[in-house]
Amino acid sequence: MTRFFSAILISIGVLSAQSADSIPRTSQGKPDFSGYWNIPYFPNMASGKEETIPYTEAGRAAYINHDAKDDPTSNCWFPGVPRIMQSPYPSQWVQTPDQLVMLFEYMHTFRSIPLNGRPHPPNMEPAFMGDSTGHWEGDALVIDTAGLKGPPWTWLDTAGHQHSDALHVIEKLRRTPTSIAYEYTVDDPQMYAQPWTLQRTLTPLKMTPGLPELLEYSCDENNRDLKHLISTKPALGNGK
């Protein structure tokens, strides 16, 4: 091997090492997810590819027969997981060696995720946001969420994709120098014949002069939507 090519290979190795080490890290050496993040809004998880969703018969029927006026968030109910991670509002993340806390502007709610991989409570009552537990796989943070309420309490997205109380969500987060690569898998054998995985990118929040990082969001205050909601179902007997 010539000296020229040796120099090139050494340079590539140095650049790769620098790239791997350029992500923000905590004092414990873990990737640091702390900060204010924009959550990309995806009202429809199918993103125009409805034919790719691995429905079961029950899942397809639940989606086809849903009515937009029944959207649970219209009642100011917490959106659940993964829908909270598709809301069009920013979030503040606070990371300690033992915990990742996500503070959401949307509905002024939060997720508190232990990072020790502890098991889910065996007798947990189903909850809007379920129970989340995290563990590290190298530099990837994996979050496992179960114990989520089924219908009619939460939907997967604004478009009305449904889930059952068997829903299990697995999220994988990887820190890059400038963003968070976010992957999540919907695992619900009652509604989907196989797990359904999607990817998103979270970007840093750009501050707006004169405003705080997160605004107060009170869903209940002056909620006048309910009486104005219109059914998307066709009228009975119209032949459709």
C-alpha positions in Angstrom: 0.0 0.0 0.0 1.4 3.4 -0.9 2.0 6.1 1.6 -0.6 8.2 -0.2 -3.4 5.7 0.2 -2.3 5.0 3.8 -2.7 8.7 4.6 -6.2 8.7 3.0 -7.3 5.7 5.1 -6.0 7.2 8.3 -7.8 10.5 7.5 -11.1 8.6 6.9 -10.6 6.8 10.2 -10.0 10.1 12.1 -13.1 11.7 10.5 -15.3 8.7 11.4 -14.1 8.8 15.0 -14.7 12.6 15.2 -18.2 12.1 13.7 -19.0 9.4 16.3 -17.8 11.6 19.1 -19.4 14.8 18.0 -22.8 14.1 19.5 -23.5 15.9 22.8 -22.9 13.5 25.8 -23.6 13.6 29.5 -20.9 13.5 32.1 -21.6 9.7 32.2 -20.7 9.4 28.5 -24.3 8.7 27.4 -25.9 10.6 24.4 -27.5 13.8 25.8 -31.1 14.3 24.7 -31.6 17.4 26.9 -33.0 20.5 25.3 -36.0 22.0 23.5 -37.2 20.0 20.5 -39.7 20.5 17.7 -41.9 17.5 17.3 -42.8 17.0 13.6 -46.6 17.0 13.1 -47.9 13.9 11.4 -51.7 13.9 11.5 -51.7 10.8 9.3 -49.2 8.0 10.1 -49.9 6.5 6.7 -48.6 9.6 5.0 -50.5 8.8 1.8 -49.5 5.1 1.8 -52.6 3.6 3.3 -52.2 0.5 1.3 -49.0 -0.3 3.1 -50.6 -0.6 6.6 -50.6 -4.2 7.8 -54.2 -4.2 9.0 -56.0 -7.2 10.5 -59.6 -7.4 9.5 -60.5 -5.8 12.8 -58.0 -3.0 12.4 -59.1 -2.1 8.8 -62.8 -2.1 9.9 -62.0 0.1 12.9 -60.3 2.7 10.6 -62.9 2.6 7.9 -65.8 3.0 10.4 -64.2 5.7 12.6 -65.9 9.1 12.7 -63.8 12.2 12.9 -66.1 13.9 15.3 -65.2 11.2 17.9 -61.6 12.2 18.0 -60.7 11.7 21.7 -58.6 14.9 21.9 -61.7 16.9 21.2 -62.7 16.0 24.7 -59.3 17.2 26.0 -58.3 13.6 26.8 -54.5 13.0 26.7 -53.4 11.8 23.3 -51.5 8.7 24.4 -48.4 7.2 22.8 -47.3 7.5 20.0 -49.8 10.3 19.2 -48.1 12.7 21.7 -44.9 12.3 19.7 -46.7 13.5 16.5 -48.2 16.7 18.0 -47.4 20.1 16.4 -46.0 21.6 19.6 -42.5 21.7 21.1 -41.2 19.7 24.0 -38.5 20.2 26.7 -36.5 17.1 27.6 -34.6 16.9 30.9 -32.1 14.0 31.2 -30.5 12.7 34.4 -28.4 9.5 34.8 -31.6 7.7 35.9 -34.4 9.4 34.1 -35.6 11.1 30.9 -38.5 13.5 31.4 -40.4 14.9 28.4 -42.4 18.0 29.1 -44.9 18.7 26.4 -46.5 22.0 25.5 -49.4 20.1 24.0 -52.0 19.7 26.8 -49.2 20.7 29.3 -48.5 17.0 30.1 -45.3 14.9 30.5 -43.7 11.5 30.2 -41.3 10.4 33.0 -39.1 7.5 31.7 -36.7 5.6 34.0 -33.6 4.5 32.2 -32.8 1.3 34.2 -35.0 -1.0 32.1 -37.3 -1.8 35.0 -40.4 -4.0 34.2 -43.8 -2.5 33.8 -46.0 -2.7 36.9 -47.8 -6.1 36.8 -51.2 -4.8 37.9 -51.3 -1.3 36.3 -54.6 0.2 35.5 -54.6 1.2 31.8 -53.7 4.9 31.4 -53.8 7.5 28.6 -50.0 7.7 28.5 -49.4 4.2 29.6 -46.2 3.1 31.4 -42.8 3.7 29.8 -39.4 2.2 30.7 -36.1 2.9 28.9 -32.8 1.1 28.5 -29.6 1.7 26.5 -28.5 -0.3 23.5 -25.1 1.2 22.9 -25.8 4.8 22.0 -29.5 4.2 21.2 -32.1 4.8 23.9 -35.0 2.3 23.6 -38.3 3.1 25.3 -40.9 0.4 25.8 -44.5 1.6 26.5 -47.4 -0.6 27.5 -50.5 -0.3 29.7 -52.3 2.1 27.3 -56.0 2.7 27.2 -57.9 1.3 24.3 -60.9 2.7 22.4 -62.6 5.1 22.7 -60.0 6.9 24.8 -57.1 7.3 22.4 -56.3 7.1 18.7 -52.9 6.5 17.0 -53.3 9.8 15.0 -55.6 12.5 13.9 -56.5 10.6 10.8 -58.3 8.0 13.0 -56.0 4.9 12.9 -57.2 2.8 15.8 -55.6 0.6 18.4 -56.7 -1.8 21.1 -55.7 -2.0 24.7 -53.1 -4.6 23.6 -51.0 -1.8 22.1 -47.3 -1.9 22.8 -45.1 0.9 21.5 -41.3 0.6 21.1 -39.4 3.8 20.5 -35.7 4.1 19.5 -33.9 7.4 19.8 -30.4 8.2 18.4 -28.7 11.5 19.0 -27.0 13.2 16.0 -24.8 16.3 16.2 -27.8 18.5 15.2 -31.0 16.4 15.8 -32.7 13.3 17.2 -33.4 10.4 14.9 -36.6 9.0 16.2 -38.1 5.5 15.2 -41.2 4.0 16.7 -43.0 0.7 16.2 -46.7 0.1 16.8 -47.2 -3.5 17.9 -50.9 -4.4 18.3 -51.8 -7.9 17.1 -55.5 -7.2 17.4 -55.4 -4.3 14.9 -52.2 -5.0 12.9 -51.0 -8.3 11.5 -47.4 -7.3 12.1 -45.5 -4.4 13.9 -45.7 -1.1 12.0 -42.5 1.0 12.1 -42.0 4.7 11.2 -39.2 7.2 11.4 -39.1 10.9 12.2 -36.5 13.6 12.9 -36.7 15.9 15.9 -35.0 19.3 15.4 -33.9 21.9 18.0 -36.5 24.6 18.8 -35.7 28.0 17.4 -36.7 30.6 20.0 -39.3 33.2 19.2 -38.3 36.6 20.6 -40.6 37.7 23.4 -42.1 34.3 24.1 -41.1 31.5 26.5 -39.8 28.2 25.2 -43.1 26.4 26.0 -46.4 28.2 26.1 -49.2 27.4 28.5 -51.7 25.0 26.8 -55.0 24.6 28.5 -57.3 22.4 26.5 -60.3 22.7 28.8 -60.4 26.5 28.9 -63.1 27.9 26.5 -63.4 24.5 24.7 -66.2 25.3 22.4 -65.5 22.7 19.8 -67.6 19.8 21.0 -71.0 21.3 20.0 -69.7 22.2 16.5 -68.2 18.9 15.6 -69.7 17.4 12.4 -70.0 13.7 11.7 -67.9 12.4 8.7 -70.2 9.4 8.3 -72.7 9.5 5.4 -76.4 10.0 6.3 -78.4 6.8 6.7 -80.2 5.7 3.6 -78.2 7.8 1.1 -77.1 4.7 -0.8 -73.4 5.1 0.0 
